[in-house]
């Protein structure tokens, strides 16, 4: 099913793609990854991986989407044929549906945290109440259902009146709030000195696992995987230059992650807190930081509210990608858009219940259906483009020309090198998790 809808302009397209990219991975995952995997050296590795891995892969997925004007199933049907294309497409969308279920549970935690910070703030007396609320499955499930309902409303409004409109409001708010938080943090006595010491790269501590972590974070952060970026790529207008759009999207994503590190890491260092707390950083370490931080209520409210808004945009992209992907297979799915959206939301509600009742399963589900699914899907997307679409059409979509040293080098890179890197990183990630 060819896409008739398009983003309205370059700026609104950029807001939407940045809104998709920025989320939990930037504000929650990146600071603790930096703290756990080498500090400033990890940051430099991450930037290198963004430039040589994520940027070319993002342009490739958008080229595949714009050439086929389809979502996941439609794009793979064009490139792999109707039988194998359906198998691959449904497999990747299945992974995304499951990932959406646990991601919604995490977003519910973020929304609750933002509400708690605004209404109560964090101090020694109320932190037990906060932790009790996070562990309250019926409460978290109810919040998740409200977020799911809001998502359905946004998608029902369409691309321009829904996704574009919210993206042009939420994304600027996120960056304004982040700059203010950086200013407040670096104004604290000793914060700049702590940050300067932390930002001295020590490559002697870097191990192969650190390189794996940086590669995985670079891919996870952008939202690659032939699902999310594929559906938004199908909405890009033909006159938008993909290298420029991809570069600005990646730069914004790196900027968001770096800003989060700039206001969280110095604050944690000033108060002597553990930077290697890992996944517990947002919901356990942060409340203890906010109770000590001068103006912690305003700090926490701005940070968590801005994070809630951009994670909501990311979740909207998840449901939109599933909607668009399934909509490509109208021969098999003969129902209206409204009923399709209702069905997807029903499945998400069931998965949300499972992950809310069993939050300990989120980590393993993220490994299998999130990290592994995205990397495997990303490798398949590159194969679909380079082998299925071919060199001439790929280079025309990306560069507007079919020859030249840089375009030829780029095609070689995404055809052979990036898929190989993704498969190596995927193997290493699974091995590390299972040993």
C-alpha positions in Angstrom: 0.0 0.0 0.0 1.7 3.2 -1.2 1.8 5.9 1.4 -0.3 9.0 0.4 0.4 10.8 3.7 3.6 13.0 4.0 5.1 15.1 6.6 4.4 18.8 5.9 7.9 20.3 5.8 11.6 19.7 6.5 11.3 21.1 10.0 8.2 19.2 11.0 9.8 16.0 9.5 12.9 16.6 11.6 10.8 17.2 14.7 9.0 13.9 14.1 12.2 11.9 13.4 14.0 13.4 16.4 10.9 12.7 18.6 11.1 9.1 17.5 14.8 8.8 18.3 14.9 10.6 21.7 13.5 8.7 24.6 14.4 6.3 27.4 17.6 5.4 25.6 19.0 8.9 25.8 18.0 10.1 29.3 17.9 6.9 31.3 20.2 4.5 29.4 23.0 6.7 28.1 24.1 8.3 31.5 24.4 4.9 33.2 26.1 3.4 30.2 28.6 6.2 30.3 29.1 5.6 34.0 29.5 1.8 33.6 31.5 1.6 30.4 34.4 4.0 30.6 33.0 7.5 31.0 34.3 10.0 28.4 36.0 7.2 26.4 32.5 5.6 26.0 31.1 8.9 24.8 33.8 9.1 22.0 33.2 5.5 21.0 29.4 6.2 20.9 29.9 9.2 18.6 32.2 7.2 16.3 29.5 4.4 16.2 26.8 7.0 15.4 28.8 8.4 12.5 29.9 5.1 11.0 27.1 2.8 11.9 23.8 4.6 12.8 24.0 7.5 10.3 24.5 5.3 7.1 22.0 2.8 8.4 19.4 5.5 9.0 19.8 6.9 5.5 19.5 3.3 4.1 16.3 2.6 6.0 14.8 5.9 4.9 15.9 5.2 1.3 14.2 1.7 1.4 11.0 3.3 2.9 10.9 6.2 0.4 11.6 3.9 -2.6 8.8 1.5 -1.6 6.5 4.0 0.2 5.6 1.2 2.5 6.1 0.0 6.1 7.8 -3.1 7.3 5.7 -5.8 5.6 5.2 -3.8 2.4 8.9 -3.0 2.0 10.0 -6.6 2.5 7.3 -7.9 0.1 8.7 -5.7 -2.6 12.3 -6.8 -1.9 12.0 -10.4 -0.7 8.9 -11.4 -2.5 5.3 -11.9 -1.2 6.0 -15.1 0.7 9.4 -14.4 2.4 8.6 -10.7 2.7 5.5 -11.5 4.8 7.5 -13.9 7.0 10.2 -11.4 7.7 7.7 -8.5 8.0 5.4 -10.2 10.5 8.4 -11.5 12.5 9.8 -8.0 12.9 6.4 -6.5 13.7 5.9 -9.3 16.2 9.1 -8.3 18.0 8.0 -4.6 17.9 4.6 -5.4 19.4 6.2 -7.3 22.3 8.8 -4.5 22.8 5.9 -2.0 22.8 4.3 -3.9 25.6 7.2 -3.6 28.0 8.1 -0.1 26.8 4.6 1.0 27.7 5.1 -0.4 31.2 8.4 1.6 31.6 6.7 4.8 30.2 4.0 4.3 32.8 6.7 4.4 35.5 8.1 7.6 34.0 4.7 9.3 33.9 4.1 8.3 37.5 7.5 9.6 38.5 6.9 12.9 36.8 3.5 13.2 38.5 5.0 12.3 41.9 7.8 14.9 41.5 5.4 17.6 40.6 2.8 16.9 43.3 5.1 15.8 46.1 8.8 16.2 45.4 11.3 13.7 46.8 12.5 13.6 50.4 13.3 10.9 52.9 9.7 10.7 54.1 8.0 10.3 50.7 10.5 8.1 48.9 9.0 4.9 50.4 5.6 6.1 49.1 7.1 6.6 45.7 8.7 3.1 45.6 5.4 1.7 46.7 3.6 3.5 43.9 6.1 2.1 41.3 5.4 -1.4 42.6 1.6 -1.0 42.6 0.7 -3.1 39.6 -3.0 -1.9 39.3 -1.9 1.7 39.5 0.9 1.3 36.9 -1.5 -0.7 34.6 -4.1 2.1 34.8 -1.5 4.7 33.9 -0.4 2.6 31.0 -3.9 2.3 29.7 -4.3 6.1 29.8 -1.1 6.4 27.8 -2.4 3.8 25.3 -5.6 5.7 24.9 -3.8 9.0 24.3 -1.6 7.2 21.7 -4.7 5.9 19.9 -6.1 9.5 19.8 -2.9 10.9 18.3 -2.7 8.2 15.6 -6.4 8.6 14.8 -5.8 12.3 14.2 -3.3 11.4 11.4 0.3 12.4 10.5 0.0 16.2 10.4 -2.7 16.9 13.1 -1.3 14.2 15.4 2.3 13.1 15.2 3.7 16.3 13.6 1.8 18.7 15.9 2.9 17.0 19.1 6.5 16.6 17.9 6.9 20.3 17.1 5.8 21.0 20.7 7.4 18.3 22.8 10.8 18.1 21.2 11.6 21.8 21.6 10.3 21.7 25.2 12.6 18.7 25.9 15.7 20.6 24.7 14.8 23.8 26.5 14.3 21.9 29.7 17.6 20.0 29.2 19.6 23.2 28.7 18.1 24.7 31.8 18.9 21.6 33.8 22.5 21.6 32.6 22.8 25.3 33.6 21.4 24.5 37.1 23.7 21.5 37.6 26.9 23.2 36.5 26.1 26.2 38.8 26.5 23.9 41.8 29.8 24.3 43.7 32.3 21.7 42.5 30.2 20.4 39.6 32.4 21.7 36.8 35.5 20.3 38.5 33.9 16.9 38.9 32.7 17.0 35.3 36.1 18.0 34.0 37.7 15.1 35.8 35.1 12.6 34.6 35.4 13.8 31.0 39.1 12.9 30.7 39.0 9.8 28.4 41.0 6.8 29.7 41.2 4.4 26.8 43.3 2.0 28.8 40.1 0.9 30.6 38.3 0.2 27.4 37.6 -3.5 26.7 35.8 -5.3 23.8 32.6 -5.3 25.9 32.8 -1.5 26.0 32.9 -1.4 22.2 29.9 -3.7 22.0 28.1 -1.5 24.5 28.8 1.7 22.4 27.7 0.0 19.2 24.5 -1.3 20.8 23.7 2.0 22.3 24.3 3.8 19.0 21.8 1.5 17.2 19.3 1.3 20.1 19.3 5.1 20.5 18.3 6.0 17.0 15.4 3.5 16.8 16.8 1.6 13.8 15.6 -1.9 13.0 13.5 -1.7 9.8 10.3 -0.9 11.7 10.1 2.5 13.4 12.4 4.5 11.1 11.0 2.7 8.1 7.4 3.9 8.7 8.5 7.5 9.3 10.8 7.3 6.2 7.7 6.4 4.1 6.2 9.8 5.1 9.3 11.8 4.0 8.7 14.0 1.0 10.8 13.3 -2.2 12.5 16.7 -2.0 14.0 16.1 1.4 17.8 15.3 1.2 18.3 12.2 3.3 22.0 12.9 4.3 21.1 16.3 5.7 18.0 14.9 7.5 19.9 11.9 8.9 22.8 14.0 10.1 20.6 16.4 11.9 18.5 13.6 13.4 21.7 11.8 14.7 23.2 15.0 15.9 20.0 15.8 17.9 20.0 12.3 19.3 23.6 12.6 20.4 22.9 16.1 21.8 20.0 14.8 23.8 22.0 12.0 25.3 25.0 14.3 26.0 22.7 16.9 27.7 21.3 14.3 29.9 24.7 13.2 30.9 25.8 16.8 31.5 23.1 17.4 34.1 22.9 13.9 35.7 26.5 12.9 36.0 27.9 16.1 37.7 25.0 16.1 40.1 25.6 12.5 41.1 29.3 13.1 41.5 28.8 16.2 43.6 26.8 14.2 46.1 29.0 11.1 45.9 26.5 8.8 44.4 27.3 5.7 42.3 27.5 6.2 38.6 27.6 2.5 37.9 24.1 1.9 39.4 23.0 0.7 36.0 19.3 0.3 35.1 18.3 1.4 38.6 19.6 4.9 37.9 16.2 6.5 37.0 13.9 5.0 39.6 16.2 4.4 42.6 19.3 6.5 42.4 17.6 9.6 41.0 15.0 10.1 43.8 17.9 9.9 46.3 19.7 12.6 44.3 16.7 14.8 44.1 16.1 14.8 47.9 19.7 16.2 48.3 19.7 18.5 45.4 18.9 22.2 46.0 15.7 22.9 44.0 15.4 19.2 43.5 11.6 19.3 43.1 11.8 21.7 40.1 14.8 19.9 38.7 13.1 16.5 38.9 9.8 17.8 37.6 11.3 19.4 34.5 13.5 16.4 33.8 10.9 13.7 34.3 8.1 15.7 32.6 10.3 16.3 29.5 11.3 12.7 29.4 7.7 11.5 29.7 6.7 13.6 26.7 9.5 12.4 24.4 9.0 8.8 25.5 5.3 9.2 24.6 6.4 10.3 21.1 8.5 7.2 20.8 5.6 5.0 21.8 3.3 6.7 19.3 6.0 5.7 16.7 5.8 2.0 17.9 2.0 1.8 17.4 2.2 3.8 14.1 4.8 1.4 12.8 2.7 -1.6 13.6 -0.4 0.1 12.1 1.4 1.0 8.9 3.2 -2.3 8.6 0.0 -4.4 8.9 -1.8 -1.9 6.7 0.5 -2.9 3.9 -0.9 -6.4 3.9 -4.5 -5.6 3.0 -4.8 -8.9 1.0 -4.6 -10.7 4.4 -6.0 -8.1 6.8 -9.3 -7.0 5.5 -10.4 -4.6 8.2 -10.7 -0.8 8.5 -8.0 1.4 10.0 -10.2 2.0 13.1 -10.6 -1.7 13.9 -7.0 -2.4 13.2 -6.0 0.3 15.7 -8.4 -1.2 18.2 -7.0 -4.6 17.8 -3.4 -3.4 18.2 -4.3 -1.5 21.3 -6.1 -4.6 22.7 -2.9 -6.7 22.2 -0.8 -3.9 23.8 -3.2 -3.8 26.8 -2.7 -7.5 27.4 1.1 -7.3 27.1 1.1 -4.3 29.4 -0.8 -6.4 32.0 1.8 -9.2 31.8 4.8 -6.8 32.1 3.2 -4.8 34.9 2.5 -8.0 36.9 5.9 -9.4 36.1 8.3 -6.4 35.8 11.3 -8.7 36.2 10.7 -10.1 32.7 11.3 -6.7 31.1 15.1 -7.1 31.0 15.1 -10.5 29.2 12.3 -9.3 26.8 14.3 -6.2 26.0 17.3 -8.3 25.2 15.4 -10.7 22.9 12.7 -8.6 21.3 14.3 -5.1 21.7 18.1 -5.2 21.2 18.4 -8.5 19.3 15.2 -7.9 17.3 16.3 -4.4 16.3 19.8 -5.4 15.2 18.6 -8.4 13.3 15.9 -6.4 11.6 18.4 -3.7 10.8 20.7 -6.2 9.1 17.7 -7.5 7.0 16.7 -4.0 6.1 20.1 -3.3 4.7 20.1 -6.5 2.7 16.6 -5.7 1.4 17.8 -2.3 0.2 21.2 -3.3 -1.3 20.2 -6.6 -2.8 16.5 -6.1 -3.4 16.3 -2.4 -4.5 19.8 -2.3 -5.9 22.6 0.2 -6.3 21.1 2.6 -8.8 17.9 3.3 -7.0 19.6 3.3 -3.5 22.1 5.9 -4.5 19.5 8.0 -6.2 17.3 8.0 -3.1 20.2 8.9 -0.8 22.4 11.2 -2.9 20.2 12.1 -5.9 22.9 10.7 -8.2 24.1 7.2 -9.2 27.8 7.7 -9.5 30.8 9.3 -7.7 33.4 8.0 -5.2 31.4 8.9 -2.1 28.1 7.2 -3.2 29.9 4.1 -4.4 31.8 3.9 -1.1 28.6 4.4 0.8 26.9 1.6 -1.0 29.8 -0.8 -0.3 29.7 0.2 3.3 25.9 -0.5 3.9 26.0 -3.6 1.7 28.9 -5.4 3.4 30.3 -3.7 6.4 27.3 -2.4 8.4 25.4 -5.8 8.2 28.5 -7.6 9.3 29.0 -5.2 12.2 25.4 -5.7 13.3 25.6 -9.4 13.2 28.9 -9.4 15.2 27.4 -7.0 17.8 24.3 -9.1 18.0 26.3 -12.3 18.6 28.5 -10.5 21.2 25.5 -9.0 23.0 23.7 -12.4 23.3 26.9 -14.1 24.3 27.6 -11.5 27.0 24.1 -11.8 28.3 24.1 -15.6 28.5 27.5 -16.0 30.1 
